[in-house]
Amino acid sequence: MIVVGLLSGTSADGIDVAAAAIRLAGDTVEFTPLGHRTVPFSSEVRRILTQVLPPNGGDAASLCRLDTVLGQAFAEAAVTADRDLCDGRADLIASHGQTVYHWIEEGRCRGTLQLGQPAWISAATGRPVVFDLRTADVAAGGHGAPLAPLFDRLLLADRPGRQVALNLGGIANITVVVDGRVVAAHDTGPANTLIDAAARLVLDAPYDRGGAAAAAGRPSVPLLEVLLADPYYDRPPPKSTGREHFDDRYLQAALECAGLGAAAGGQALAPEDLVATATEVTVRTVADAVTRTGGVDEVVVSGGGVHNRTLLDGLRSRLGVPVTSIDRLGIAADAKEAYLFALLGHFAVNGVPGAEPVATGAATAAVLGSLTPPSARLTEPLPPGTAVRRMRVVAS
């Protein structure tokens, strides 16, 4: 089955698209990457999205408009991906959409909302669409996140020792795999979210390209102490977080608390030092989270953070183990999450659970997603209890 996976991540700057040919062979997933790309949002979509995402908020009319314009944007990206990556042979589209709110209360996930109406995607492509890929896990008592541990477990199943998959998107999440089992997995906190917020605040840039600003600065001890005191880091897993917690407003409040904000004249901290501090928060919280799991032999990294040399050098120094890109395993680092959702879409129509309860905290492993149109039938579901244990990446 050829599946196109789509998502817009925490950074909300565009749509990540990837296509893969996926086949279940016994307990092994044969996974052939067919290519990937990122489609930036138009200025109009970005404007409507910014009005709704935290720290802002939207009324019902704003949410309706956003659901529609995102659905249309995802539809256009899916049509292009089917043509350019699949030669028009896609069987299924799996769209995560855009998370606009992840509702955490008293350490539990009460709900999660992704927008990007799938009917637009199905109408434009003529293909069935799997959507709403988190709610079934939430209904089973989980956080609906992180979902990457399924992909991580299969990909790292046959690698020796204690492996950690680290995704550095807007939020960082880790998966610890030992002997083909997930032994720990959760969101560690911000990856690029605070770094990007700092870049917007003092560099007038969307992000710190290559980690250059952080490399030129020095972390501020007072601000670092404020940021690292966030109780999220000491909360036991399962746990998840998002932009609604670690946003631009959060960083500005921390600056005020450290005596470095507007009340101090706004010039008390050099721009490079602010970006260096935000980067150090990610380094320390990720490294501490990995260390708490009991040590590690290798860290395999994916997500946009792989391009931040200062961030990766900091992790290597603090962890003292090899920190390598997932590219070495045949999966493009920038496309891992889009490939993840392609896999989850394939599993959904085959009746295979898509979440790891040890990661999300769910009582049971749920089959994820809803199908649009619901009458579409691509396969007969696999027999109950079918276990998928590993992934073999096949070159196209």
N, C-alpha and C positions, 0 to 999 in steps of 0.2 A: 504494500500500500504506500502510495506517495502522499505525504502529509506536509502542508505548509503551516508552520507555527508563527504566531504573531504576538507581540506584547509591546506595551510602553511601560518602562520601569519607573522607579521612584524619581529619577531626574526629569521625567516628563518632557523630554526634548525631541522625541520622535518615535517611530515604530521600528522595532527590531524584527526582521523577517528572516526565516530560515526554512529550507525545504529538505526533506530526507525521505529516502526509501527505507521502509521499516518492515521487517519480517520476523515473526516469532518462529523459532526452530527449537522445539522442545523447551528447555529452561533457559534458552539463550535468545537475546534480541540481536538480530543482525541489522545494524544501523549504518546506512550509507548516506553521509552528508552530501547534499546536492548544491549547496551554496547558500550564501546569506548576504544581507545588506541592511543598511539603516536608512529609513525614509524620514527626513526631517518633517516636523509639523509645519504647516503654513502659518504665516503670521496671524491669520484669523483664528485658526484652531488654537494656537498657543494663547491668544488673548482670551478666548472663552474658557480655556482650561485653567489659566492662571486665576481667573475670577472665582473659580470654584475650589481649587486645591487649597489645603491648609497653607498658611494661616488664615486664608480667606474662607468663605463659605458661600453656598448658593441656595437660593430658594428653589421651589419645584420647577419654575420656569427655566431657571439657569441649568438645572440638572437635565431637564428634557432636551434643551438645546445642545448641551454637551454630549449627551448620549447619542443624539442624531449625528452631529458633525464628526464625532469620533468614529461612529459606525461607518460613515461615508469615507473617512480617511483610511480606516482599516480595510474597507472594501477595495479602494483603489490600490492599496499596497498589496493586497492578496491577488488581485487581477494581474498586476505587474509581475509578482513573484511566480505565479502559475505559468505565465508566458515565458519569462526570462530564465527561471531556475528549473522548471519542470517540463518545458516544451509543451505546455498545455495539457499535461497528463495528471495533474493533481487529482487525488480521489477525495481528499478531506482537507478542511481548513480547521485549525485549532487556534482560537483567539482568546488570549487572557484578557485583552482590553487594557484599560487604565484604572488602577486602583485610585479611587477618590477619597475613600475613608476606610480605615481599619479600626474597628471599635474594640478597644481593650479597656476592661473595667475590673479592678480588683484582681489583676493578674490573669483574667480569663478573657477569651475572645467572645464577644457577644454577637458580632456580625461583621461582615466585610462587604464592600460595595465596589464592583468593577463596572465601568461603563464602556460603551462602544457597541451599540445595538447590533447583534449578529444577523438580524434579518437583512440588513443592508449588504452584509458580506455575502450571504447566500444568494441574494437576488443578483448581485453583480457578477459572481463567479459561476453560478449554477451548481455549486457544490454544497454538500451539507457542512454545517459548522458546529463544532463543539465549543461551548462557551460556559461561563460561570464555573470555573474550575477550582474554586476554593470552598464554596458554601457547604457542600456535602460533608467535608471534613469538620467544619464548624458545627454542623448539626449533629455530628458524632462526638462532640465534646472537645474537638481540637481547635487549634489556632488558625487553621487554614494556611499555615505557613510554618516553617519554610517547606516548599514542595520539591526543591532541588535534591533532597536526600535520596529520593528514588533513583534519579539519574546517576547520582554519585555512587550509590551502592552497586548498581549494575556495572558502571564503568570501571570502578576500582576493585571489583570483586576478587580478581585473581592476582592483584598486586600484593607483594609481601609486606609484612610488618603493619605498623599502625599508620594508616593513611588519613590525611585530612584534606577534604575538598573545601576550598575557601572561595566564596563568590563576593567580589568587591563591586557591587552595584551602588545604588544610593544607600542601601542598608547592607551590612556585611552579614553573611551567614556561613556557618561551618557545618560540615558533616564528618564525623569520625567513623571510618570503616575499618573493621578488623575481621579477617577471615570471612569476607563477604557479608558481614552483618553491620548494620548501623548501631553503634553503641552510644552515640551522642550526636545531637544536632539541634541547632537553634539560631536565631538571629542574635548576633553579638552586640549590635548597636549600629552607629553610623559607619559607613565606609566613605563614600564621596559626598554624602549629604551636607555635612558641616563644612567640608573643604570647599564645596561649590558655593555654599552660603557665604563663606569668608571671601571667596573670589568675587562674588557679585557685590559684596559690601565695600571692599577696599581696592579691588583691581579693575572694576568695571568689566569683568570678564565672566563667562559662564562657568569656567573651571580653571584649575591651575595646570596649564599644559605641561606634561612631563614631570610635574612636581618642581618646576624651576623656582617658583616663588618660595615654596617651603624650604628648598635647599639653601636659599639666600637668607633665610630668617632663623630666628632662635625662638623656641617655645617660651611663652610667658608662664612663669611658675604660678602666679596668682590666678590667672585665667584657667590654667590646666587643672589646678586644685578644684575650682568651681565646677568645671565640666566633668571631671572624673568622679565627683561626688554624687552624680546622678544615681538614684537607687536602682535603676534598671539593671546596671551591671552586676549587682549582687543578688538579683532575683534569681531563684533557681529555675532551670528549664522544666517543662516546656515553656517557651516564651517567644513572643514576636513583637515587632515594633515597626514604625514607619514614619513617613514624612509628617504625620499629624503630631508626632512627639518631637522629632529632631528637625525643626524647620528654621527659617531665617529669624523668626521672632525668638526662638529658643537661644540662638547664638547671641542676639542683641541683649536679651535678658541676662545671660551669663556675663557679658561685658560689663553691664551695669553693676551686677553683684560683685564683680572683681574690682570695681572702681575704675574701669577703663572705658566706659561708654561716654555718651553725650554729656553727662553731668561732669565728666572730667575734661571736657573740652573736645573730646573726640580725637585727640592727637596723641594720646598717651601711649599708643601701641603702634609700631611701624606696620605697614601693610603686610610685609613679608613675615613679620613675627606672628601676626594673626593667622595667616595661612599655615605657617609652621606649627602653631599650636593646635589648630584643627586637625592637621595631619597626624600629629603626635597622639591625639585622642584616639584616632583609628588604630594606629600602631599598637598602643598600649592595651586598648580594650580587646582587640582581636588576639594579640599575643597572650594576654591573661586568660581569655576564654579557652584558647587552645591548651594552655598549660594546665588549666583546671581539669581538663578531661583525662589527664594522666600521662602526658607526653606524646610525642609523635616522631615518626621516622621521615616523613615527607609531607610537604604542603603543596597541593596542586591548585593553582589560582586561576580564576576566570573573572569576567566582568571588566568594566571600563577601568577599574583600578590597576589593571596589569600595565597600563601605559604610564602610571605615575611612579617614576624610578625612585623618588625619595620615599614614597610609601613602602615599596617592596624592599628597598635597602634597609629601612627601619625594621621591617618584619624579619628579615634575614638576621640582622644583628641581634634582635631581641630573642628570637627563637633558637638560633644556632643550628638549624637544620636546613636541608635543601628546600628552597621555595621556587617552584617551577611553574611554567604556564601549561594550561590544559592543552594548548596547541600540540604539545609533544605526544599527546594521546590521540590525535586525529580530529579533535573538536576545536573549532575556532573560539578563542577566548571571548571575543565580543559577541558570539552567537550562542553561547551555551544555554541561556535561558530560553531563547527562541526554539532551539532544538529540544529543550526540556518540554515545552508546551506541545511541540509536534508529537513527541513520545506520549505525553499524557492524553492527547487526542486519540492517538492510536489505541492506547490502553482502554480509553473510555468506550469506544465502539466495540471492543473485544471483551468488555466486562471484567477487565483486570483492575484491581485496586491501584490508585495512583498516589496515595499518601502513605508515609511511614509513621505509624502511631507513636513510635518512640521519639520522633521529631516534633510532631504536632500536638501530642497529648491526647489524641482521640481515643475513644474506647475501642473502636474497631477500624480496620483499614477500609476506607470507603472507595467505591468507584466514583470518580469525579466527573463533573460536567453535565450539561444539558445539551440536547441535540436540536438544531434548527435546520430544516423542518423536522419535527418529531417523527414523521413517517419514514424518514430516510433509513435504509437498512443496508449496511455495507458488508457485514459479516455475521455469521452466527457466533454468539458469545462463546468463549471458551468454557469448558466444564468447570463447575465450582471447585475451588481449591487448587486450581492450576497455579504453580509457583514459577515465577520468572526470576532467575538467580544472577544472570550476568549479561553483559553487553559486549558484542564484538563489533568494533568499528571497521567498516569495509570501505576501502577506497573506491570512489566512483570512476 
